[in-house]
Amino acid sequence: MVSSILGASSSFAVWGIVIVVVVLLVIVGLLAATRLKKCPSDKIMVVYGSTKSEGPALCIHGGTKFIVPFFQAYQFLDLTPMSISVDLKQALSRQNIRIDVPSIFTVAISNEPGVMQNAAERLLGLMMQDIQNLAKDVIFGQLRLVIATMDIEEINTDRDKFLEAVSRNVEGELKKIGLKLLNVNITDINDESGYINALGKEAAAKAINDAKKSVAEKNRDGSVGEANAQSDQRIQVATANLKAVEGENISYASMSQSNASRREVEAESLRRATAAEKIAAAKALQEAYSAEEEAEKKRAAREAATLKADVIVRTEIEKEKLTLQAEAEAEQIRRKAKGEADAIFAKLEAEARGTVKLLESQAQGFGAIVEKAGGSADGAVKLLIADKLEDLVKTQVEAVKNLKIDKVTVWDSMSGKDGTSTTSNFMASMFKAIPPLNEVFKMSGMLLPEYLGKTDETVAPEPTGK
């Protein structure tokens, strides 16, 4: 009984493991089915994320790809062709004539291996309208560039060459952003000067003249052939009837004269017709040449006006530039002069304030000295002189300090005034040349103080103004 129970338990465990494994396999299969993506033929699937071995992104056109969960994602690029209308106006040709070239370009995202990578890097996530605008900008620039390298005659007559140049330039630039040029359709070409219209008139006139010339030549050949045939017929009939009767010969002679007159009339008519046709052809050529001359005159006038406008604009710009430079230099000079004047004014003002402060300080000092002298200005001056007395005496001593007398030999004849010694008079005169203190005080308007010596002279006090 126990063994049967154990066997049943082991069988249940085995079946449980099998069921779990089956469930896991079903879950893995469902997950793989949801992450296995198929790319339609009209789209490009761009896988991005963990694609280091394939580059920034992996581009797939057709087929299937397993997208690794959590590490990779994908988006589609639509390969549906886009029709872009390019209404190019005022494009400048090599002859400096502006023309209008309305055209329709058909482009699509390219499925070429290298170009697909460019599309994935530059167009992924953009709306269709944004892609069309981007392609339109590229087409505009390249179309203008091609027109600038060609004459109007080449653009108008040799359309294959023009379309080939446009396709080559435009497709090369579109590949850089991942696009491919499918078709180019130039609807019409016009110019504002009427040059293309004049070329058309010239071509039409030439075609008409050629046709008229061909008709006249065919008529001439027909008339000549008819005359030759008739001549052969007459010769053969005349030969066959050579032995006819005299009357028949006379009749044939009359008939020949009549035919000659008729041929003269036909020749005259043919001459007038040919002359009329040549006159008409000459008039048609004259009108064509006149139209071409008028177009050239308009183009020359337009080029002259453009050149004149460019020269005037450049001259005005240069004049304005020189004026602004002169004004800037004048303003700089004015500011520099104003700065220098302000600096000089500030310096003089500072010196004046310093002088005022010095004088005020001196005045305050003099006022204090007068106040200490009891209010007497004379006493204050005496105090100042007394303060400088040492310097005055020193000056007196300095006057004779350097006077050196090493040896004095005197031959005195005693012929001085009143029988005095000449030598003593010389020495007295020499020392009198030095101003005494009494004279210094007298020049200052003061009296020598009594402790320095007395004098008989008095100095009158200065009036007080009362």
C-alpha positions in Angstrom: 0.0 0.0 0.0 2.8 2.4 1.0 4.8 1.6 -2.2 1.7 2.2 -4.3 1.3 5.6 -2.6 4.9 6.5 -3.2 4.7 5.5 -6.8 1.6 7.7 -7.3 3.4 10.6 -5.7 6.4 10.2 -7.9 4.2 10.1 -11.0 2.4 13.2 -9.9 5.7 15.0 -9.5 6.9 14.0 -12.9 3.7 15.1 -14.5 3.9 18.5 -12.6 7.5 19.0 -13.9 6.3 18.2 -17.5 3.4 20.6 -17.2 5.7 23.4 -15.9 8.2 22.8 -18.7 5.4 22.9 -21.3 4.0 26.1 -19.9 7.4 27.7 -20.0 7.9 26.6 -23.6 4.6 28.0 -24.5 5.4 31.4 -22.8 8.8 31.5 -24.5 7.2 30.7 -27.9 4.5 33.4 -27.4 7.2 35.9 -26.4 9.3 35.0 -29.4 6.3 35.3 -31.7 5.5 38.8 -30.4 9.1 39.9 -30.8 9.7 38.4 -34.3 8.9 41.4 -36.6 8.3 41.2 -40.4 9.3 44.1 -42.7 6.9 44.8 -45.6 8.3 45.4 -49.1 7.2 49.1 -49.1 9.0 49.9 -45.8 12.4 49.9 -44.2 12.6 48.5 -40.6 15.2 50.4 -38.6 16.3 48.5 -35.5 18.2 50.6 -32.9 19.5 50.1 -29.4 22.0 47.3 -28.8 23.4 47.1 -32.4 27.0 48.0 -31.9 28.2 45.3 -34.4 25.9 46.7 -37.1 26.6 50.4 -36.4 24.2 53.0 -34.9 21.2 51.3 -36.4 20.4 48.2 -38.4 18.3 48.8 -41.6 16.3 45.9 -43.1 14.3 46.0 -46.3 12.1 42.9 -46.4 12.5 39.7 -44.3 12.1 39.2 -40.5 14.1 40.2 -37.5 13.9 39.2 -33.8 13.8 42.2 -31.6 15.6 41.5 -28.3 13.3 42.7 -25.4 14.6 45.5 -23.2 17.7 46.0 -25.4 16.3 46.8 -28.9 13.5 48.8 -30.5 12.4 49.4 -34.0 10.6 51.9 -36.3 9.5 51.9 -40.0 10.5 54.3 -42.8 7.9 54.5 -45.6 9.2 54.0 -49.2 6.1 55.6 -50.8 7.2 58.1 -53.5 6.7 61.8 -52.7 5.8 64.4 -55.4 7.3 67.8 -54.7 6.3 70.8 -56.6 9.2 73.3 -57.0 8.0 76.6 -58.4 11.5 78.2 -59.0 11.3 81.9 -59.9 13.9 84.5 -60.9 16.8 82.0 -61.2 19.9 83.6 -62.7 21.3 81.9 -65.8 24.9 82.1 -67.1 23.8 85.1 -69.3 22.6 87.0 -66.3 19.0 86.6 -67.4 16.4 85.6 -64.8 14.1 82.8 -65.7 11.2 80.9 -64.1 11.5 77.1 -64.1 8.4 75.4 -62.5 9.0 71.7 -62.1 7.8 68.6 -60.3 10.3 66.2 -58.6 9.4 62.7 -57.4 11.6 61.4 -54.6 11.5 58.6 -52.1 13.5 57.2 -49.2 16.3 55.1 -50.8 16.6 51.3 -50.1 20.3 51.2 -51.2 22.5 49.8 -48.4 24.6 52.8 -47.7 21.9 55.4 -48.3 19.5 53.5 -46.0 21.9 54.1 -43.2 21.8 57.9 -43.9 18.0 57.8 -43.9 18.0 56.0 -40.6 20.3 58.6 -39.1 18.7 61.7 -40.5 15.0 61.0 -41.3 13.9 58.6 -38.6 11.0 60.0 -36.6 10.3 62.9 -39.1 6.8 63.4 -40.5 6.3 63.1 -44.3 5.8 66.9 -44.6 9.1 67.6 -42.8 10.9 65.2 -45.2 9.3 66.9 -48.2 10.3 70.4 -46.9 13.9 69.2 -46.4 14.1 67.7 -49.9 12.5 70.8 -51.4 15.3 73.0 -49.8 18.0 70.8 -51.3 16.3 70.8 -54.8 15.9 74.6 -54.8 19.6 75.1 -54.2 20.9 72.6 -56.7 18.4 73.7 -59.4 19.6 77.3 -59.1 23.2 76.0 -59.3 22.6 74.1 -62.5 20.7 77.0 -64.1 23.6 79.3 -63.3 26.0 77.1 -65.3 23.9 77.0 -68.5 22.8 79.3 -71.3 19.1 79.8 -71.9 19.5 78.3 -75.4 20.8 75.1 -73.8 18.1 75.0 -71.2 15.3 75.6 -73.7 16.5 73.4 -76.6 18.6 70.7 -75.1 16.2 69.5 -72.3 18.0 66.1 -72.0 21.2 67.8 -71.1 19.5 70.1 -68.6 17.5 67.2 -67.0 20.7 65.1 -66.8 22.6 67.9 -65.0 19.7 68.5 -62.6 19.3 64.8 -61.8 23.1 64.4 -61.2 23.4 67.3 -58.8 20.1 66.8 -57.0 20.5 63.1 -56.6 24.0 63.5 -55.2 22.8 65.8 -52.5 19.6 63.8 -51.7 21.6 60.7 -51.0 23.4 62.5 -48.2 20.1 62.6 -46.3 18.9 59.2 -47.4 16.6 60.1 -50.3 16.5 58.9 -53.9 15.4 60.9 -57.0 12.9 59.0 -59.1 11.7 61.5 -61.7 12.1 65.1 -62.9 9.4 66.9 -64.9 10.1 70.5 -66.1 6.7 71.9 -67.0 7.7 75.2 -68.6 10.4 77.7 -68.9 9.7 81.5 -69.0 11.8 84.7 -68.7 10.8 88.2 -67.8 12.9 89.8 -70.6 11.1 88.0 -73.5 14.3 86.3 -74.7 12.8 82.8 -74.9 9.8 84.2 -76.8 12.1 85.9 -79.3 14.0 82.6 -79.8 10.7 80.9 -80.5 9.7 83.5 -83.0 13.0 83.1 -84.7 12.7 79.3 -84.9 9.1 79.6 -86.2 10.1 82.1 -88.9 13.0 79.9 -89.9 10.8 76.8 -90.1 8.2 78.7 -92.3 10.9 80.0 -94.6 12.4 76.5 -95.0 8.9 75.1 -95.7 8.2 77.8 -98.3 11.7 77.2 -99.9 11.0 73.5 -100.1 7.6 74.0 -101.7 9.1 76.4 -104.3 11.9 73.9 -105.1 9.4 71.1 -105.5 7.2 73.2 -107.8 10.2 74.1 -109.8 11.3 70.4 -110.1 7.8 69.5 -111.1 7.6 72.1 -113.8 11.0 71.1 -115.1 10.1 67.5 -115.2 6.8 68.2 -116.8 8.5 70.3 -119.5 11.1 67.6 -120.1 8.4 64.9 -120.4 6.4 67.0 -122.8 9.6 67.7 -124.8 10.3 64.0 -125.1 6.8 63.3 -126.1 6.9 66.0 -128.8 10.2 64.7 -130.1 8.9 61.2 -130.3 5.7 62.2 -131.9 7.5 64.4 -134.4 9.9 61.6 -135.2 7.0 59.2 -135.7 5.1 61.6 -137.8 8.2 62.9 -139.7 6.9 61.5 -142.9 3.4 62.9 -142.4 1.9 65.3 -144.7 3.0 69.0 -145.1 -0.1 70.2 -143.5 0.5 68.2 -140.4 4.0 69.7 -140.1 2.6 73.2 -140.4 0.0 72.3 -137.7 2.8 71.0 -135.4 4.8 74.1 -136.0 1.9 76.3 -135.0 1.4 74.1 -131.9 5.1 74.5 -131.0 4.9 78.3 -131.2 1.8 78.2 -129.0 3.5 76.0 -126.4 6.5 78.3 -126.4 4.3 81.2 -125.6 2.6 79.3 -122.8 5.9 78.3 -121.4 7.0 81.9 -121.3 3.9 82.8 -119.4 4.5 80.0 -116.9 8.1 81.0 -116.5 7.1 84.6 -115.8 4.5 83.4 -113.3 7.1 81.1 -111.6 9.6 84.0 -111.4 7.1 86.3 -109.8 6.1 83.6 -107.3 9.7 82.9 -106.4 10.4 86.6 -106.0 7.4 87.1 -103.7 8.4 84.1 -101.6 11.9 85.4 -101.2 10.6 88.9 -100.3 8.3 87.4 -97.6 11.2 85.3 -96.3 13.4 88.4 -96.1 10.7 90.3 -94.2 10.3 87.4 -91.8 14.0 87.3 -91.1 14.0 91.1 -90.6 11.2 90.8 -88.1 13.0 88.0 -86.3 16.2 90.1 -86.2 14.3 93.1 -84.9 12.7 91.1 -82.1 16.2 89.7 -81.1 17.7 93.2 -81.2 14.9 94.5 -79.0 15.4 91.7 -76.5 19.2 92.4 -76.4 18.6 96.1 -75.9 16.2 95.3 -72.9 18.8 92.9 -71.5 21.6 95.5 -71.9 19.4 98.2 -70.2 18.6 95.9 -67.4 22.2 94.9 -66.8 23.3 98.6 -66.9 20.6 99.5 -64.4 21.6 96.6 -62.1 25.3 97.6 -62.4 24.4 101.3 -61.7 22.3 100.3 -58.6 25.2 98.1 -57.3 27.7 100.9 -57.7 25.4 103.5 -56.1 24.6 101.2 -53.2 28.3 100.4 -52.6 29.2 104.1 -52.8 26.4 105.0 -50.3 27.5 102.3 -47.9 31.2 103.5 -48.1 30.1 107.1 -47.6 28.0 106.1 -44.6 30.9 104.1 -43.2 33.4 107.0 -43.6 30.9 109.4 -42.0 30.4 107.0 -39.0 34.2 106.6 -38.6 34.7 110.4 -38.7 32.0 110.9 -36.1 33.4 108.2 -33.9 36.9 109.7 -34.1 35.6 113.2 -33.4 33.6 111.8 -30.4 36.7 110.1 -29.2 38.8 113.3 -29.5 36.0 115.2 -27.7 35.9 112.7 -24.9 39.7 112.6 -24.6 39.9 116.5 -24.5 37.0 116.6 -21.9 38.8 114.0 -19.8 42.1 116.0 -20.0 40.3 119.2 -19.2 38.5 117.6 -16.2 41.9 116.3 -15.0 43.5 119.7 -15.3 40.5 121.3 -13.6 40.6 118.8 -10.8 44.4 119.3 -10.3 44.1 123.1 -10.2 41.1 122.9 -7.9 43.0 120.6 -5.6 46.1 122.9 -5.6 43.8 125.9 -4.9 42.2 124.1 -2.0 45.7 123.2 -0.7 46.8 126.9 -1.0 43.6 128.0 0.7 44.2 125.5 3.5 47.8 126.7 3.8 46.9 130.3 4.0 44.1 129.6 6.4 46.5 127.6 8.6 49.1 130.5 8.4 46.3 133.0 9.2 45.2 130.9 12.2 48.9 130.7 13.4 49.4 134.5 13.0 46.1 135.0 14.8 47.3 132.8 17.7 50.7 134.7 17.8 48.9 138.1 17.9 46.6 136.8 20.6 49.6 135.7 22.7 51.2 139.1 22.1 48.3 140.7 23.9 46.5 141.7 20.7 49.4 143.8 19.4 50.4 143.1 15.8 53.8 144.8 16.5 54.5 142.6 19.4 53.5 139.6 17.3 56.0 140.6 14.6 58.7 141.1 17.3 58.0 137.6 18.5 58.5 136.3 15.0 61.7 138.2 14.6 62.9 137.0 18.0 62.2 133.5 16.9 64.4 134.0 13.8 67.1 136.1 15.5 69.4 133.1 15.8 69.2 132.6 12.0 69.9 136.3 11.4 73.0 136.3 13.6 74.1 133.1 12.0 73.7 134.8 8.6 75.9 137.8 9.8 78.6 135.4 10.9 78.5 133.4 7.7 79.2 136.6 5.8 82.7 136.9 7.2 83.4 133.3 8.2 85.2 132.5 5.0 87.3 135.6 4.9 90.9 134.4 5.5 93.7 136.8 6.3 97.0 134.8 6.8 99.3 137.8 7.0 98.9 141.5 7.0 101.8 143.8 6.2 101.1 147.5 6.8 103.0 150.4 5.5 100.9 153.1 7.0 101.6 156.7 6.0 99.1 158.0 8.6 97.5 160.0 5.8 94.0 159.2 6.7 91.3 161.8 7.5 92.2 163.8 10.5 95.6 162.1 10.7 94.1 158.7 11.3 95.6 155.4 10.2 94.8 154.3 6.7 94.8 150.7 7.7 92.2 151.2 10.4 90.0 153.1 8.0 90.2 150.1 5.5 89.2 147.6 8.1 86.3 149.8 9.3 85.1 150.2 5.8 85.2 146.5 5.2 83.2 145.6 8.2 80.7 148.4 7.4 79.9 146.6 4.2 78.2 143.9 6.4 74.7 145.2 7.4 74.5 145.6 11.2 71.6 144.2 13.2 70.3 147.7 13.8 70.0 148.2 10.0 68.3 144.9 9.6 65.7 145.8 12.3 65.2 149.3 10.7 64.5 147.7 7.3 61.9 145.6 9.1 60.3 148.6 10.7 61.3 147.7 14.2 63.6 149.0 17.0 66.5 147.0 18.2 65.8 145.6 21.7 67.7 147.3 24.5 69.4 144.1 25.5 71.1 144.0 22.1 72.2 147.6 22.2 70.8 151.2 22.3 70.5 153.6 19.4 69.7 157.2 19.1 67.3 156.8 16.2 63.6 155.9 16.8 61.2 154.3 14.5 57.8 155.9 14.4 55.0 153.4 15.1 52.8 152.5 12.2 49.5 154.3 12.1 46.6 152.2 13.3 44.2 153.7 10.8 42.2 155.5 13.5 
